Amino acid sequence: MRKNTIIAALALTIALQADAQTQGSITPEMLAKIQKEQKLTAADNALANAIAANAIDDLAKNRKAAHQLDTHFSIETPEQSITNQKSSGRCWMFSGMNVLRADFARRTDSLRVDFSQAYLFFYDQLEKANLFLQGVVNTAKKPIDDPQVQFFFKSPINDGGTFCGVADLTEKYGLVPKQVMPESFSSDNTSKMASLLKSRLREDGLTLRKMVAEGKKNADIEKAKTGMLATIYRMLALTIGEPPTEFTYAHVDKKGNSVGETKTYTPQEFYKEVVGEKLNGTFIMAMNDPRRPYYKTYEVELDRHTYDGHNWKYINLPMDDIEQMAIASLKDGKKMYSSYDVAKMLDRKRGYGDTENFDYGSLLGTSFNMTKAERISTFDSGSTHAMTLTAVDLDKDGKATKWKVENSWGADWGQKGCMIMSDRWVREYMFRLVIDKKYVPETILKQYEQKPTMVTYDDPLFGEDQ
């Protein structure tokens, strides 16, 4: 009797589990209902044929919004040459350096400089390698499947970043002119180099974890880590080029002609001459994240470029405040680092971002109605690309109607290398603005000095600008 009861209970459990699986699956009955509800009409079949043979963006383009672009801006900073990050995720560096070279041109009026992204990228990658290895050491007593350990091993190194990285890296390693250390194939095309660096670092990470588990002395672990970084240094030197420790350079004017005497510099001396003061402490980062309370300061855990550098922190502000600070900066002729979800509603052929560029809903018979907060929360939107904010057009009431940025996709892209954005697009898809403190209201400066709330590195919004 008891044996039969046990068998019956097991059978019931199996039946309930099977029933639970069936309830959550697409059954033949459910599929029939789906097919009936979405049965294609003759018009749908014609539309399907069109979509099968054409790019969705070409068919969804809103013809009512395809007007000739107004390229006039009431407030515009001086033009400068357009850069090209090519097949790399270094937009953060290109945008940051665009700001630095524009600031130099403002101070000198007649002089121009182009900085070497390859030089700073070399040290960015070396520093990130050290961040990974030291992070592995610091978490070595945790199991390999611990979320923080997996955070390090999942992405030991990358080429994304934020303006905080520009500030920390330039202060530590200085700058060199582009002609002193030009781009290499691997700095322009980072994927293969990155893949090899990741594999090398993951293997080294396992070695360090083993050393900690075996109780090796800290000095021995540090020595091993130094040797591992020496290997990374060699790999970077072979693929990007070894950075100079000293170079000769003569400044050039707007036409590229040499001006003045040729001098010998170290990268740190050149940084002091062309940038002057340290960047850290001169700016704030503002973020528009409608999920979180405004006028509060936040810091992103484990999100920095150098181990001895800064996690990036920001003050969360409404777009009205962000725009007013940006307008004040542009009126004074100062460009700014900014970031966006650039893939959303972007007409790439015209280099124009507007919320009405495409009507995907009408094309596909549905709708896309999430708010900015909902898009962020569900990983549907976030900061994907940094560009340099250069211009704004104001109406008679002083309100922004459109904006312009310098992009880093080459001079042949968009509007002669720039992108024009309607104000309604900016309010939906802009996320970060780095702005000099001189353009920030005193009340916001005081709020920025609050003790920041720490937020986790895996938040939907805190991907690095690519």
VOZALUM-804872 format. One line per field, with one value per residue: residue number from 1; chain; y, z, x of N, C-alpha, C in turn. Coordinates in steps of 0.1 Angstrom, whole numbers. Each point is the difference from the previous one (the first is absolute). Layout:
nr NUM|...
kette A|...
n_y Y|...
n_z Z|...
n_x X|...
ca_y Y|...
ca_z Z|...
ca_x X|...
c_y Y|...
c_z Z|...
c_x X|...
# end
This chain:
nr 1|2|3|4|5|6|7|8|9|10|11|12|13|14|15|16|17|18|19|20|21|22|23|24|25|26|27|28|29|30|31|32|33|34|35|36|37|38|39|40|41|42|43|44|45|46|47|48|49|50|51|52|53|54|55|56|57|58|59|60|61|62|63|64|65|66|67|68|69|70|71|72|73|74|75|76|77|78|79|80|81|82|83|84|85|86|87|88|89|90|91|92|93|94|95|96|97|98|99|100|101|102|103|104|105|106|107|108|109|110|111|112|113|114|115|116|117|118|119|120|121|122|123|124|125|126|127|128|129|130|131|132|133|134|135|136|137|138|139|140|141|142|143|144|145|146|147|148|149|150|151|152|153|154|155|156|157|158|159|160|161|162|163|164|165|166|167|168|169|170|171|172|173|174|175|176|177|178|179|180|181|182|183|184|185|186|187|188|189|190|191|192|193|194|195|196|197|198|199|200|201|202|203|204|205|206|207|208|209|210|211|212|213|214|215|216|217|218|219|220|221|222|223|224|225|226|227|228|229|230|231|232|233|234|235|236|237|238|239|240|241|242|243|244|245|246|247|248|249|250|251|252|253|254|255|256|257|258|259|260|261|262|263|264|265|266|267|268|269|270|271|272|273|274|275|276|277|278|279|280|281|282|283|284|285|286|287|288|289|290|291|292|293|294|295|296|297|298|299|300|301|302|303|304|305|306|307|308|309|310|311|312|313|314|315|316|317|318|319|320|321|322|323|324|325|326|327|328|329|330|331|332|333|334|335|336|337|338|339|340|341|342|343|344|345|346|347|348|349|350|351|352|353|354|355|356|357|358|359|360|361|362|363|364|365|366|367|368|369|370|371|372|373|374|375|376|377|378|379|380|381|382|383|384|385|386|387|388|389|390|391|392|393|394|395|396|397|398|399|400|401|402|403|404|405|406|407|408|409|410|411|412|413|414|415|416|417|418|419|420|421|422|423|424|425|426|427|428|429|430|431|432|433|434|435|436|437|438|439|440|441|442|443|444|445|446|447|448|449|450|451|452|453|454|455|456|457|458|459|460|461|462|463|464|465|466
kette A|A|A|A|A|A|A|A|A|A|A|A|A|A|A|A|A|A|A|A|A|A|A|A|A|A|A|A|A|A|A|A|A|A|A|A|A|A|A|A|A|A|A|A|A|A|A|A|A|A|A|A|A|A|A|A|A|A|A|A|A|A|A|A|A|A|A|A|A|A|A|A|A|A|A|A|A|A|A|A|A|A|A|A|A|A|A|A|A|A|A|A|A|A|A|A|A|A|A|A|A|A|A|A|A|A|A|A|A|A|A|A|A|A|A|A|A|A|A|A|A|A|A|A|A|A|A|A|A|A|A|A|A|A|A|A|A|A|A|A|A|A|A|A|A|A|A|A|A|A|A|A|A|A|A|A|A|A|A|A|A|A|A|A|A|A|A|A|A|A|A|A|A|A|A|A|A|A|A|A|A|A|A|A|A|A|A|A|A|A|A|A|A|A|A|A|A|A|A|A|A|A|A|A|A|A|A|A|A|A|A|A|A|A|A|A|A|A|A|A|A|A|A|A|A|A|A|A|A|A|A|A|A|A|A|A|A|A|A|A|A|A|A|A|A|A|A|A|A|A|A|A|A|A|A|A|A|A|A|A|A|A|A|A|A|A|A|A|A|A|A|A|A|A|A|A|A|A|A|A|A|A|A|A|A|A|A|A|A|A|A|A|A|A|A|A|A|A|A|A|A|A|A|A|A|A|A|A|A|A|A|A|A|A|A|A|A|A|A|A|A|A|A|A|A|A|A|A|A|A|A|A|A|A|A|A|A|A|A|A|A|A|A|A|A|A|A|A|A|A|A|A|A|A|A|A|A|A|A|A|A|A|A|A|A|A|A|A|A|A|A|A|A|A|A|A|A|A|A|A|A|A|A|A|A|A|A|A|A|A|A|A|A|A|A|A|A|A|A|A|A|A|A|A|A|A|A|A|A|A|A|A|A|A|A|A|A|A|A|A|A|A|A|A|A|A|A|A|A|A|A|A|A|A|A|A|A|A|A|A|A|A|A|A|A|A|A|A|A|A|A|A|A|A|A|A|A|A|A|A|A|A|A|A|A|A
n_y -12|1|-11|-4|4|-5|-11|1|3|-9|-8|4|-1|-11|-4|5|-6|-11|1|3|-9|-7|5|-1|-10|1|-2|-12|-1|4|-9|-9|4|-2|-11|-3|4|-5|-5|-2|12|3|11|-9|-8|10|3|-13|0|12|-5|-11|10|6|10|-5|6|-6|-11|0|5|9|-1|1|-8|-4|11|11|-5|6|4|10|5|4|-11|3|-10|5|-2|-13|-5|-8|-7|-11|-5|-1|-12|10|-2|8|1|-6|-6|-3|-2|-6|-6|-1|-2|-8|-5|0|-5|-7|-2|-1|-7|-6|-2|1|-8|-11|-11|-11|-6|-8|-6|-4|12|8|-6|1|11|4|-6|5|12|-3|-4|10|8|-7|0|13|2|-8|7|12|-7|-3|4|7|-8|-8|-5|7|7|4|-12|-4|11|-4|-13|5|11|-8|3|12|5|-3|11|9|12|-7|-9|9|4|-12|-4|11|1|-13|-1|11|8|-5|7|1|10|2|-3|-3|-1|-12|-11|-4|12|-1|-12|2|-5|-3|11|5|-8|3|13|-2|-8|8|10|-7|-4|13|3|-11|4|13|-4|-7|10|7|-9|0|12|3|5|11|0|-13|3|10|-8|-9|8|5|-13|-2|11|-6|-11|5|6|-12|-7|9|-1|-13|2|9|-5|1|4|12|1|3|12|3|13|5|9|-3|8|8|4|-4|13|-4|1|8|-1|-9|-6|-4|-9|-2|-11|-1|3|-8|-9|3|0|-11|-6|1|4|-7|-10|-10|2|0|-12|-1|-12|4|-6|-4|-4|0|-11|9|3|12|7|-12|-3|-6|-11|-3|-10|-1|13|-3|8|6|-8|10|-2|6|-6|-1|13|1|12|-6|5|8|-3|7|-5|-12|2|5|-10|-8|7|0|-12|-4|8|-7|-7|-7|-10|-10|-8|-8|-7|-9|-4|0|-13|7|-2|-6|10|-12|-1|6|-10|-5|4|-7|3|8|-3|-10|-7|-7|6|10|0|-3|9|8|2|11|-3|-7|4|11|2|-3|8|9|-1|0|7|8|8|6|4|2|13|4|13|9|5|5|-2|11|-3|13|-2|8|-11|-3|-7|-11|1|2|-10|3|-12|0|-8|-13|1|10|8|-12|-2|-2|10|-5|-11|9|1|2|6|-4|11|-4|-2|12|5|-7|4|11|-3|2|9|3|7|11|-1|8|-10|-5|1|9|0|-2|9|6|-3|4|8|-4|-7|-5|-3|-11|-1|-11|-6|-8|13|0|10|-8|-4|-4|13|-4
n_z 0|9|-6|-1|13|2|-7|7|11|-4|-4|12|6|-6|3|13|1|-6|9|10|-5|-1|12|1|-7|-13|3|-6|11|8|-6|1|12|2|-7|8|12|-4|-5|-9|-3|-11|7|11|-9|-5|12|3|-13|3|12|-7|-8|11|3|12|2|-12|4|12|-9|8|-12|9|5|-13|7|-7|4|11|-6|2|7|10|6|-5|5|-1|-13|1|-3|-8|11|1|9|-13|-1|8|13|-6|-2|12|-5|-12|6|10|-10|-6|12|3|-12|2|12|-6|-10|10|7|-11|-5|-2|11|-6|6|-5|10|5|-6|-9|3|2|-12|-3|6|-8|-10|2|2|-11|-6|6|-5|-11|-2|3|-8|-8|3|-1|-10|1|12|-10|-1|-10|5|9|1|10|3|-3|7|7|1|1|5|-2|-12|-3|-11|8|3|8|1|10|-9|-8|11|4|-13|-4|12|-1|-13|1|-10|-12|-9|-8|-6|13|1|-13|-6|6|-7|11|0|-13|1|11|-8|-10|1|1|-10|-6|2|-3|-11|-3|2|-6|-8|-1|-2|-7|-6|0|-4|-7|-3|-1|-7|-6|3|-13|2|6|5|2|5|6|2|3|7|5|2|5|7|3|1|8|7|-1|3|9|4|-1|6|10|6|3|10|-5|5|-12|-4|-13|2|-12|7|-4|-11|-3|-7|12|-1|0|13|1|11|-5|8|10|0|12|0|12|-5|-11|8|8|-11|-5|11|6|6|11|-7|8|4|-14|1|-4|3|-9|6|-11|12|-8|1|2|13|-3|-4|-3|7|-10|4|-11|7|3|-2|-3|-4|12|5|-3|-9|-7|8|-11|4|3|-4|5|-12|2|-11|7|11|-5|-6|12|7|-8|1|13|-1|-8|7|9|-10|10|-7|-1|9|-9|5|-9|-1|-7|3|9|-9|-4|-8|-2|-10|8|9|2|13|-2|10|-10|1|8|-7|9|8|-9|-2|13|0|6|12|2|11|2|12|2|11|-7|-9|9|7|-13|1|-3|10|-4|7|-13|-1|1|0|-7|10|-12|-1|1|-4|4|5|-3|6|-8|-5|3|-13|-1|-1|2|-5|4|-10|2|-10|0|-9|-5|13|-2|9|-10|4|-1|11|-6|11|-2|6|-7|-10|2|3|-11|-7|6|5|-6|9|-5|11|-5|12|-8|-7|12|2|9|-1|-13|0|9|-8|-9|10|-1|11|-10|-6|5|-13|-4|-4|4|4|-5|8|7|-12|-4|-2|-11
n_x 8|10|4|-12|0|12|-3|-12|7|9|-10|-6|11|2|-12|2|12|-5|-11|9|8|-11|-3|13|-4|5|-13|-4|-7|10|8|-11|-1|13|0|-11|6|11|-11|10|-3|-7|-4|-2|-5|-6|-4|-3|-5|-6|-4|-4|-3|-3|8|-2|12|3|-7|6|8|-1|-7|-9|9|-1|-2|3|12|-4|11|-9|9|-9|4|12|7|12|0|2|11|-6|-1|7|-8|-5|6|-2|1|8|-13|0|11|-6|-12|6|7|-11|-5|10|-1|-14|2|10|-9|-9|9|3|-13|13|1|4|-6|5|-7|10|-10|8|7|-11|-3|13|1|-11|5|12|-5|-8|11|7|-11|0|13|0|-10|7|11|-7|-5|13|-4|-6|-11|4|-11|7|-11|7|3|-12|-3|10|-3|-12|6|11|-3|-1|-5|-10|-8|4|-5|-5|0|-5|-8|-3|-2|-5|-6|-2|-4|-7|4|-2|7|-10|7|1|-13|1|-12|-3|1|7|5|1|5|-8|-9|9|6|-12|-3|12|-2|-12|4|10|-8|-10|10|4|-13|-2|12|-4|-11|8|7|-11|-6|12|-4|2|13|-4|12|-2|-12|5|11|-9|-7|11|4|-12|1|12|-6|-10|9|6|-12|-2|12|-2|-12|3|11|13|-6|1|12|4|-3|2|-4|-5|-6|-13|-2|-10|10|5|3|13|-2|10|7|8|-8|7|-9|-4|-7|5|12|-3|-4|11|6|-6|0|12|-11|0|-5|4|-13|2|-6|-13|-5|-8|-10|-7|-4|-11|8|10|0|-5|11|2|11|5|4|7|-4|13|-4|12|10|3|8|9|-10|-10|-8|-8|-1|-13|-6|-11|-2|-10|-6|-10|4|1|-11|-4|6|-5|-11|1|4|-10|-8|7|-5|-5|7|-8|5|-6|-11|-3|-12|11|-3|-6|-9|11|-2|6|-9|-8|4|-12|-1|-12|-9|-1|12|-4|-8|7|-7|-1|13|2|-9|8|5|7|-5|12|-1|7|-7|-11|4|5|-11|-4|11|-11|5|11|10|1|-1|13|-4|5|-6|-4|-13|-8|-12|-2|-12|-10|-5|11|-9|6|3|13|8|13|5|12|0|2|-9|9|7|-1|-1|-13|-1|7|-4|-10|-7|-12|-5|-13|-6|-11|9|6|-12|-1|11|0|13|11|4|12|-1|7|5|7|-5|4|-13|1|-14|2|9|-8|-10|9|2|-13|-1|7|-11|5|2|-6|11|-9|-1|-13|2|8|-4|12|2|-5
ca_y 12|11|0|6|14|7|0|9|14|3|1|13|10|0|5|14|7|0|9|13|2|2|13|10|-2|2|-12|1|9|14|4|2|12|11|0|5|15|7|-5|11|4|2|11|-4|-8|9|7|-10|-1|12|0|-11|4|13|3|5|15|7|-1|7|14|9|10|14|6|-1|13|4|4|14|-2|12|0|14|0|-11|1|-1|-13|-6|-12|-11|-12|-13|-11|-12|-11|-1|5|11|13|8|6|10|11|7|7|11|11|5|8|12|9|5|10|12|8|5|7|-3|-13|-12|-12|-12|-9|-14|-9|-12|1|-2|-13|-9|0|-5|-15|-5|3|-9|-13|0|0|-14|-9|3|-4|-15|-3|4|-8|-14|-9|-2|-11|5|4|12|11|9|-8|-1|13|2|-10|1|10|4|13|5|13|11|8|13|12|-2|-7|10|8|-8|-5|11|5|-10|-3|11|-1|2|4|-12|-5|-6|-14|-1|-12|-12|-7|-6|10|3|-12|-5|-13|-11|3|-1|-15|-6|5|-6|-14|1|5|-10|-11|5|1|-13|-2|8|-6|-12|5|4|-12|-7|8|6|13|11|4|-9|2|13|-3|-8|10|9|-8|-1|13|2|-7|9|11|-4|-2|14|6|-7|3|14|8|4|15|7|6|13|3|14|5|14|3|4|9|-6|-6|-11|4|0|14|0|-9|-14|-2|-14|-2|-13|1|8|15|4|1|12|11|1|-1|8|-6|-13|0|-4|11|11|-3|-9|-8|0|-11|0|-13|3|-11|3|14|11|8|-9|-4|-15|-5|-13|-10|-7|5|10|-4|-4|-5|11|11|3|-5|12|4|9|5|-2|12|1|5|14|4|-4|9|14|1|-2|12|10|-4|3|14|4|-6|-12|-12|-9|-15|-4|-14|-3|-13|5|-8|2|10|7|0|0|7|14|4|8|-7|6|-11|-2|-5|-12|-4|-14|-5|-1|-10|-13|-2|0|13|0|12|0|12|0|-8|-14|-6|-3|-11|-13|-1|3|12|4|8|-8|7|14|9|13|10|12|11|0|11|4|8|14|-1|-5|-15|-7|-8|-11|0|-7|-6|-5|-15|-6|-10|4|13|-3|-5|10|14|3|-6|4|-5|10|-8|8|0|-11|-12|1|-3|-14|-9|5|-5|6|12|4|15|8|5|14|2|-7|8|-3|-10|-13|-3|-4|-13|-9|-3|-10|-13|-7|-13|-9|-8|-11|0|-7|7|1|13|3|-4|11|5|-7
ca_z 0|1|-12|-10|3|-4|-15|-5|3|-10|-12|0|0|-14|-9|3|-6|-15|-3|2|-12|-11|2|-4|-14|-11|-4|-13|1|1|-14|-9|4|-5|-15|-4|4|-9|-14|-10|-11|-12|2|8|-9|-9|9|3|-11|0|11|-2|-10|3|14|8|2|-12|-1|11|0|1|-10|5|8|-9|-5|-1|13|3|5|7|15|5|8|-5|3|-12|-5|0|-8|4|2|-4|9|-8|6|14|9|7|-2|13|-1|-10|5|10|-6|-7|9|4|-11|-2|11|-3|-11|6|8|-8|-11|-13|0|-1|3|0|9|-3|7|1|12|12|0|5|15|5|0|10|13|2|2|14|8|0|8|15|4|2|13|11|2|-2|10|-3|-10|-13|-5|7|-10|-2|-7|-14|-6|-4|-10|-11|-9|7|-6|-10|-5|3|11|3|1|12|-5|-6|10|8|-8|-5|12|4|-11|-9|-13|-11|-12|-8|-9|8|1|-8|2|-7|-5|12|8|-8|-1|13|5|1|11|12|2|5|14|9|3|8|14|7|4|11|11|6|7|12|10|5|9|12|7|6|11|-4|6|-8|-9|-11|-8|-7|-10|-11|-8|-8|-12|-9|-6|-10|-13|-6|-6|-13|-10|-4|-7|-13|-7|0|-1|13|2|2|13|-4|-14|-4|-6|-1|-1|-13|-1|-5|-13|2|-1|13|6|11|0|4|14|5|11|5|-1|11|-3|-10|6|8|-9|-8|9|11|13|1|-4|12|8|-8|-7|6|-10|2|-7|0|2|7|10|13|4|-6|10|8|-5|-1|-4|-6|6|-9|-14|-2|-10|7|14|9|-6|5|-5|-4|8|-8|6|-9|-2|-11|-13|-1|7|-9|-12|3|2|-14|-8|6|-4|-15|-1|3|-10|5|-4|12|-2|3|-5|-5|-6|-14|-10|0|-8|-7|-15|-2|-13|2|12|6|10|4|4|-11|-12|-5|5|0|4|-11|-9|6|6|15|5|9|9|13|4|1|12|-3|-10|7|10|-7|-8|-13|-4|9|-7|-9|-8|4|-10|5|-2|-5|-5|3|-6|9|-5|5|14|6|1|-11|-10|-6|5|-9|6|-8|1|-2|-11|-13|-5|-11|6|5|-4|0|12|12|1|4|8|5|14|6|-1|11|12|1|-2|6|14|8|-4|8|-1|9|12|-1|-6|8|11|13|7|-5|5|13|-1|-5|10|9|0|-11|2|-9|-9|-4|-13|-10|-3|-14|-6|3|-10|-4|-13|-10
ca_x -8|9|8|-9|-2|12|0|-11|4|10|-7|-7|11|5|-11|-1|12|-3|-11|6|8|-9|-6|9|6|-9|-6|-6|-13|5|5|-11|-6|9|-1|-13|-1|9|-1|4|-9|7|9|11|9|7|10|11|8|8|10|10|9|5|4|-12|0|-4|-14|-7|4|-12|2|-4|11|12|2|13|5|5|13|4|0|2|12|8|14|8|2|13|1|-8|8|-6|4|0|-7|4|-10|7|-7|2|13|0|-8|8|11|-6|-2|13|6|-7|4|13|-1|-6|10|11|-6|7|7|-9|7|-7|6|1|-9|8|8|-8|-7|10|0|-13|0|9|-7|-11|6|3|-12|-5|8|-1|-13|0|7|-8|-12|4|-6|-14|-1|1|-13|-4|-3|11|11|-4|1|14|3|-9|6|12|5|-9|4|-10|4|-7|9|8|12|8|6|10|11|8|7|11|10|2|-5|10|-7|-4|11|11|-4|-12|-8|4|-11|-7|-7|-12|-9|5|-6|9|9|-7|-3|12|3|-10|4|13|-3|-8|9|8|-9|0|13|0|-10|6|11|-7|-5|11|5|13|2|-5|12|1|-11|3|10|-6|-9|9|4|-12|-2|11|-5|-10|8|6|-10|-5|11|0|-12|-3|13|5|-2|13|2|5|-2|1|-12|-2|-14|-5|-11|-12|2|9|14|7|1|9|11|-2|4|-1|-10|-5|-15|-5|3|-9|-14|-1|0|-12|-12|2|-4|-5|-15|-8|-3|-5|-12|-9|-7|-15|-7|-14|-6|-13|-4|5|-3|9|8|8|13|2|14|-2|10|9|0|11|10|13|-3|2|-8|-13|-13|-7|-12|-8|-12|-12|-7|-10|6|0|12|11|0|4|14|7|-2|10|13|2|1|14|9|6|-6|-2|-2|-14|-2|-13|-4|1|-7|-15|-6|11|1|15|4|0|6|-11|-8|-13|-9|-10|7|-6|-13|1|-13|-9|6|-1|-14|1|4|11|-5|6|7|14|3|-3|10|12|-2|-1|12|-3|7|10|11|7|10|3|3|4|-11|6|-9|-14|-9|-10|-11|-1|-1|12|-2|7|-8|9|14|10|12|11|0|14|-2|6|-6|-10|-13|-10|2|15|5|-8|-14|-10|-9|-11|0|-8|8|10|-7|-3|11|13|1|11|6|12|0|9|-7|-3|-14|-10|-5|6|-8|3|14|-2|-6|10|9|-6|6|-7|-6|7|-9|8|5|-8|-12|-2|4|13|10|10|-2|8
c_y 12|2|6|15|8|1|10|14|4|3|14|11|2|7|15|8|1|11|14|4|3|13|11|-1|4|-14|1|9|14|5|3|14|12|2|6|15|8|-4|11|2|1|12|-3|-8|9|8|-9|-1|12|0|-10|5|14|2|6|15|7|0|8|15|9|11|14|6|1|14|3|6|15|-1|13|-2|14|0|-12|3|-2|-15|-5|-13|-12|-13|-13|-11|-13|-12|-2|6|12|13|9|7|11|12|8|8|11|12|6|8|12|11|6|10|12|9|6|7|-5|-14|-11|-12|-12|-10|-14|-8|-14|0|-3|-13|-11|-1|-3|-15|-6|2|-9|-14|-1|0|-14|-9|3|-3|-15|-3|4|-9|-15|-10|-3|-11|6|4|11|11|10|-6|-1|13|3|-9|2|10|6|14|4|14|11|8|12|11|-1|-7|10|8|-7|-4|12|6|-9|-1|11|-2|2|4|-13|-5|-7|-15|-2|-14|-12|-8|-5|11|5|-11|-9|-15|-11|2|-2|-14|-7|5|-6|-14|0|3|-10|-11|5|2|-13|-3|7|-6|-13|4|4|-12|-8|7|7|14|11|5|-9|2|13|-2|-7|10|9|-7|-1|13|3|-7|8|12|-3|-2|14|7|-5|4|14|8|4|15|7|6|15|2|15|4|15|3|5|10|-6|-7|-11|4|1|15|-1|-11|-15|-3|-15|-1|-14|1|8|15|5|2|14|12|2|-1|9|-6|-14|0|-3|12|12|-2|-8|-9|1|-12|3|-15|1|-11|4|15|9|7|-9|-4|-15|-3|-15|-9|-6|5|11|-6|-4|-4|11|12|1|-9|12|2|11|5|-2|12|-1|6|15|6|-3|10|14|1|-2|13|11|-3|4|15|6|-6|-13|-12|-10|-15|-3|-14|-3|-14|3|-8|2|11|9|-2|1|7|15|5|8|-9|7|-12|-3|-5|-12|-4|-15|-6|-3|-11|-14|-3|-1|13|-2|13|1|15|-2|-9|-15|-6|-3|-12|-14|-2|3|13|3|8|-9|7|14|8|14|11|13|12|-3|11|3|8|13|1|-6|-15|-7|-7|-11|2|-7|-5|-3|-15|-4|-11|5|12|-3|-4|12|14|4|-5|3|-7|11|-8|10|0|-11|-13|0|-3|-15|-9|6|-5|8|13|3|15|6|6|15|2|-7|9|-4|-10|-14|-4|-5|-14|-11|-5|-9|-13|-9|-14|-10|-9|-11|1|-7|6|2|13|2|-7|11|5|-7|9
c_z 0|-13|-11|1|-5|-15|-5|2|-10|-13|-1|-1|-15|-9|2|-7|-15|-3|1|-13|-12|1|-5|-14|-10|-4|-14|0|0|-14|-10|3|-5|-15|-5|2|-10|-14|-9|-10|-13|0|8|-8|-9|9|3|-11|-1|11|-3|-10|3|15|7|1|-13|-1|11|1|-1|-10|4|8|-8|-6|-2|14|0|7|7|15|5|9|-4|3|-13|-5|2|-9|6|1|-4|9|-7|8|15|8|8|-2|12|-1|-11|4|10|-6|-9|9|4|-11|-4|11|-2|-11|5|7|-8|-12|-13|-1|0|4|-2|9|-5|8|3|13|12|1|5|15|6|0|11|14|3|3|15|9|1|9|15|5|2|13|12|2|-1|10|-2|-10|-14|-6|8|-10|-2|-7|-14|-7|-6|-12|-13|-10|7|-6|-11|-5|2|12|2|1|13|-4|-7|10|8|-8|-4|11|3|-11|-9|-14|-10|-13|-9|-9|8|2|-7|3|-7|-4|12|8|-8|0|12|3|2|11|14|4|6|14|10|4|9|14|7|5|12|13|8|8|13|10|6|10|14|8|6|11|-3|6|-9|-10|-12|-10|-8|-10|-12|-8|-8|-13|-10|-8|-10|-13|-7|-7|-13|-10|-5|-9|-15|-9|-2|-3|14|2|2|14|-2|-15|-3|-8|-1|-3|-14|1|-6|-14|0|-2|14|5|11|-1|3|14|3|12|5|-2|11|-2|-10|5|8|-9|-8|8|12|13|-1|-3|12|9|-7|-6|8|-11|4|-7|1|1|8|9|14|4|-6|12|10|-7|1|-4|-5|5|-11|-14|-1|-9|6|14|10|-4|7|-6|-5|8|-8|9|-9|-1|-11|-13|-1|6|-9|-12|3|2|-14|-8|6|-5|-15|-2|2|-9|4|-3|12|-5|4|-6|-2|-3|-15|-10|-1|-9|-7|-15|-3|-13|1|12|9|10|3|3|-11|-13|-6|7|0|4|-11|-10|5|7|15|5|10|9|13|3|1|12|-2|-10|8|9|-7|-9|-15|-5|11|-8|-8|-7|5|-12|6|-3|-4|-3|5|-7|9|-7|6|16|7|2|-11|-9|-6|5|-11|8|-11|3|-3|-10|-13|-5|-11|6|3|-6|1|13|13|-1|6|8|4|15|6|0|12|13|3|1|4|14|8|-6|10|-2|10|11|-1|-6|8|11|14|7|-5|4|14|1|-5|11|11|0|-10|5|-10|-7|-6|-15|-10|-2|-15|-7|0|-9|-4|-14|-10|-12
c_x 9|8|-9|-3|12|0|-10|5|11|-6|-7|10|5|-11|-2|11|-2|-10|5|8|-10|-7|8|5|-10|-5|-6|-13|4|5|-11|-7|9|-1|-13|-1|9|0|3|-11|8|9|12|10|8|11|11|10|10|11|11|11|6|4|-12|0|-4|-15|-7|3|-13|2|-4|12|13|2|15|5|4|13|5|-1|3|12|9|15|8|2|14|0|-8|9|-8|5|0|-7|5|-11|5|-6|2|13|0|-8|8|11|-5|-2|14|7|-7|3|13|-1|-7|10|11|-4|6|5|-10|9|-10|7|0|-10|8|8|-8|-7|9|-1|-14|-1|9|-7|-12|4|3|-12|-6|9|-1|-14|-1|7|-9|-12|4|-5|-15|0|-1|-13|-6|-3|12|11|-4|0|14|3|-8|6|13|5|-10|5|-10|5|-8|11|9|13|9|8|11|12|9|8|12|10|2|-6|11|-8|-2|12|11|-3|-14|-7|7|-12|-8|-6|-13|-10|4|-5|9|10|-7|-3|12|4|-9|4|12|-4|-8|9|9|-8|-1|12|0|-10|6|11|-6|-5|11|7|14|0|-4|11|1|-12|2|10|-6|-9|8|5|-11|-2|11|-4|-10|7|6|-10|-5|11|1|-12|-3|12|4|-1|14|1|5|-1|3|-12|0|-15|-3|-11|-13|2|10|15|6|2|10|11|-4|5|0|-9|0|-15|-6|2|-9|-14|-1|0|-13|-13|1|-4|-5|-15|-8|-2|-6|-13|-9|-6|-15|-6|-15|-5|-13|-5|4|-3|10|6|7|12|2|15|-2|12|9|1|10|10|13|-3|1|-8|-13|-11|-7|-13|-7|-11|-11|-9|-11|7|0|13|12|1|4|15|7|-1|10|14|2|0|14|10|7|-8|-1|-1|-14|-2|-15|-3|-1|-7|-14|-4|10|-1|15|4|0|7|-9|-7|-12|-9|-11|7|-6|-13|0|-14|-10|4|-3|-13|1|3|12|-1|7|6|15|4|-2|10|13|-2|0|11|-3|7|11|11|8|12|2|3|2|-11|6|-9|-14|-7|-11|-11|-1|-1|12|-1|8|-10|8|14|9|11|11|0|15|-1|5|-7|-10|-13|-9|2|15|7|-7|-14|-8|-11|-11|0|-8|8|10|-6|-3|12|14|0|11|5|11|1|9|-8|-4|-14|-11|-5|5|-8|4|14|0|-6|9|10|-6|8|-8|-6|7|-10|9|4|-9|-14|-2|6|15|10|9|-3|9|3
# end
